[in-house]
Amino acid sequence: MPRQRGGHPITVVIADDHRSFGEALEVALDQEDDLRVIEVVTDGTQAIETTMEEHPDVVLLDMQMPGVSGIEAARKIHESNTGTAVIILSGQDDDVALARAIQAGARGYLPKTEAVIGLADSIRRAYRGEPLHSSTEVEEALRKLRRRRAVDGDLSQRVERLTPRELEILQRMADGDAPERIAEELGMSRHTLRTHTQNVLTKLGVHSKLEAIVAAIRYGKVHTTKVTPEGDPDIDLEGDAPVEV
């Protein structure tokens, strides 16, 4: 593979909160004659700072990182006009992730399972300013994202309609309290607790306690370190079994 820009390799920065993964990518990409990884960082803030200082040709950003996410870092890098191309990497493999990457100014999105040879080719294409996805694929992804956000907006309004008692029950559930303890400490029977819980599920239009808890966390009504919505309003949530209390 010929080198780029008069013999200079394409420079790459990798940002992933799992340093071992980032370093593994570095080793693999450095086997390519026309690619050179100049730094591996572990969060979005470092990725932005390194891009501003080093002006790499391409930055690979993990979508989910603590603090500044890959999406937000991509947006800031895109707005900085450094000329650096951004590729989002994620463990997710869906159209919504692609749409969010494109909206943030990234050249495209690739699942982390992408073979190194495929990733190297995507880096070259991004460097040349070529799209990594067809226009049809991008348009469909954007339609799905718009639908998802419409649903999320409706869910936000539903969460706002929960009563203080219903939110208290969700908070207790999120804290890991057993149904017996919740009922006893709130001065109600198990039957009444089941009624409250079913009312919550009906109001939110969800099918499980986990979905209800995560929805309340997502919109700031429940706070816990035991269940995390990963700070991302566009993540799909898999429900647990129907409520049993």
C-alpha positions in Angstrom: 0.0 0.0 0.0 1.6 3.3 -1.0 2.2 5.9 1.7 0.1 9.1 1.8 1.0 12.7 1.3 4.5 12.4 -0.3 5.6 9.4 1.7 4.0 10.4 5.1 1.7 7.8 6.7 -1.9 8.6 7.8 -1.7 9.6 11.4 -4.2 8.1 13.8 -5.3 8.7 17.4 -7.3 6.0 19.2 -9.6 6.9 22.2 -11.1 4.0 24.2 -11.7 3.7 27.9 -10.4 0.2 27.7 -6.7 0.9 27.2 -5.9 -2.8 26.4 -8.4 -2.6 23.5 -6.9 0.7 22.2 -3.4 -0.7 22.4 -4.4 -3.9 20.6 -5.7 -1.7 17.8 -2.5 0.3 17.8 -0.4 -2.9 17.4 -2.7 -4.1 14.5 -2.8 -0.8 12.7 0.9 -0.2 13.0 1.4 -3.3 10.8 0.0 -1.2 7.9 2.7 0.6 6.1 0.6 3.7 5.4 -0.9 4.1 8.9 0.8 5.3 12.1 -0.9 5.5 15.5 0.5 8.5 17.3 -1.3 8.2 20.6 -3.8 6.0 22.5 -5.9 7.9 25.1 -8.7 6.7 27.4 -11.3 9.4 27.4 -13.1 12.0 25.3 -11.4 15.0 26.9 -7.9 13.6 26.1 -9.1 12.8 22.6 -10.1 16.4 22.0 -7.0 17.8 23.6 -4.7 15.5 21.6 -6.5 16.3 18.3 -6.1 20.1 18.9 -2.4 19.6 19.7 -1.3 17.0 17.2 -3.8 17.5 14.3 -4.0 13.7 13.4 -5.5 12.7 10.1 -8.1 10.4 11.7 -9.4 9.8 15.2 -11.1 6.6 16.3 -13.5 7.3 19.1 -15.2 4.8 21.3 -18.9 5.8 21.6 -19.2 5.1 25.3 -16.5 6.7 27.4 -16.7 8.3 30.9 -17.1 12.0 31.1 -17.1 13.3 27.5 -18.6 10.6 25.3 -17.3 9.7 21.9 -20.3 11.4 20.3 -19.7 14.7 22.1 -15.9 14.5 21.4 -16.7 13.9 17.7 -18.9 16.9 17.7 -16.3 19.1 19.3 -13.5 17.8 17.0 -15.7 18.4 13.9 -16.5 21.9 15.0 -12.8 22.7 15.6 -12.0 22.7 11.9 -8.8 20.8 12.4 -9.5 18.8 9.3 -9.3 15.6 11.3 -11.7 12.8 10.2 -13.6 11.0 12.9 -14.7 7.4 13.0 -16.9 6.2 15.9 -16.4 2.7 17.2 -18.9 1.0 19.5 -20.0 -2.4 20.9 -23.5 -1.5 19.6 -24.3 -2.5 16.0 -27.4 -0.6 15.0 -28.8 2.1 12.8 -29.3 4.5 15.7 -25.6 4.5 16.6 -24.8 5.2 13.0 -27.2 8.1 12.8 -25.8 9.7 16.0 -22.3 9.3 14.7 -23.2 11.0 11.4 -25.1 13.8 13.2 -22.0 14.5 15.3 -19.9 15.0 12.2 -18.1 11.6 12.1 -17.3 10.1 8.7 -19.1 6.9 9.9 -19.5 4.3 12.5 -18.1 0.8 12.9 -18.8 -2.0 15.3 -15.8 -3.0 17.4 -16.0 -6.4 15.9 -14.9 -4.9 12.6 -11.9 -6.9 11.3 -8.6 -4.9 11.5 -8.2 -5.1 7.7 -11.7 -3.6 7.3 -10.9 -0.9 9.9 -7.7 0.0 8.1 -9.5 0.5 4.9 -12.2 2.6 6.6 -9.4 4.8 8.0 -8.0 5.3 4.5 -11.4 6.2 3.1 -12.2 8.6 5.9 -8.8 10.3 5.3 -9.7 10.7 1.6 -13.1 12.2 2.5 -15.1 9.3 1.2 -18.3 8.2 2.9 -18.2 5.0 4.9 -21.9 4.3 4.4 -24.3 4.6 1.5 -26.8 7.5 1.4 -29.7 5.0 1.6 -28.2 3.5 4.8 -27.6 6.9 6.4 -31.1 8.1 5.5 -32.8 5.0 7.0 -30.6 5.4 10.1 -31.6 9.0 10.5 -35.3 8.1 10.2 -35.0 5.5 12.9 -33.2 8.0 15.2 -36.0 10.5 14.7 -38.6 7.9 15.6 -36.6 6.9 18.7 -36.3 10.5 19.9 -40.0 11.0 19.4 -40.7 7.9 21.6 -38.2 9.2 24.2 -39.9 12.6 24.3 -43.2 10.8 25.0 -41.6 8.7 27.7 -40.2 11.8 29.3 -43.7 13.2 29.6 -44.9 10.0 31.0 -42.2 9.9 33.7 -43.3 13.4 34.7 -46.8 12.1 35.4 -45.6 9.6 38.1 -46.7 10.5 41.6 -44.3 11.1 44.5 -45.3 7.7 46.0 -44.7 5.9 42.7 -41.3 7.5 42.3 -40.5 6.5 45.9 -41.3 2.9 45.1 -39.1 3.0 42.0 -36.3 4.6 44.1 -36.5 1.7 46.6 -36.5 -0.8 43.8 -33.5 0.8 42.2 -31.7 0.7 45.6 -32.2 -3.1 45.6 -34.8 -3.2 48.4 -36.9 -6.4 48.6 -40.6 -6.1 48.0 -41.3 -7.1 51.6 -39.1 -4.3 53.0 -40.6 -1.7 50.6 -44.1 -2.6 51.6 -43.3 -2.6 55.3 -41.4 0.6 55.4 -43.9 2.5 53.3 -46.8 1.1 55.4 -48.7 -0.8 52.7 -49.6 -4.3 51.9 -47.9 -6.4 49.2 -51.2 -6.2 47.2 -51.1 -2.4 47.4 -47.4 -2.4 46.4 -48.3 -4.6 43.4 -51.0 -2.2 42.4 -48.7 0.8 42.6 -46.1 -1.0 40.6 -48.5 -2.1 37.9 -49.8 1.5 37.7 -46.2 2.7 37.1 -45.7 0.2 34.2 -49.0 1.2 32.7 -48.3 4.9 32.9 -44.8 4.5 31.3 -46.0 2.0 28.7 -43.2 -0.5 29.7 -43.3 -4.2 30.6 -40.8 -4.6 33.4 -39.5 -3.0 36.6 -36.0 -2.6 35.0 -37.4 -0.6 32.1 -39.4 1.6 34.6 -36.4 2.1 36.8 -34.1 3.0 33.9 -36.6 5.4 32.5 -36.9 7.2 35.8 -33.1 7.4 36.1 -32.8 8.6 32.6 -35.0 11.6 33.3 -33.6 12.4 36.7 -36.4 11.1 38.9 -34.5 8.2 40.4 -30.8 8.2 41.4 -28.7 5.1 42.0 -25.3 3.6 41.3 -26.7 0.1 40.9 -28.6 0.5 37.7 -27.1 2.7 35.0 -28.7 4.0 31.7 -25.1 4.8 30.6 -26.0 8.5 30.2 -27.3 8.0 26.7 -30.9 8.8 25.8 -30.7 6.8 22.6 -29.7 3.4 24.0 -32.1 0.5 23.4 -33.2 -1.0 26.7 -33.8 -4.6 27.1 -36.6 -5.3 29.6 -36.4 -8.0 32.3 -39.2 -10.4 33.1 -42.7 -9.0 33.8 -43.0 -7.5 37.2 -43.3 -9.8 40.2 -43.6 -8.1 43.6 
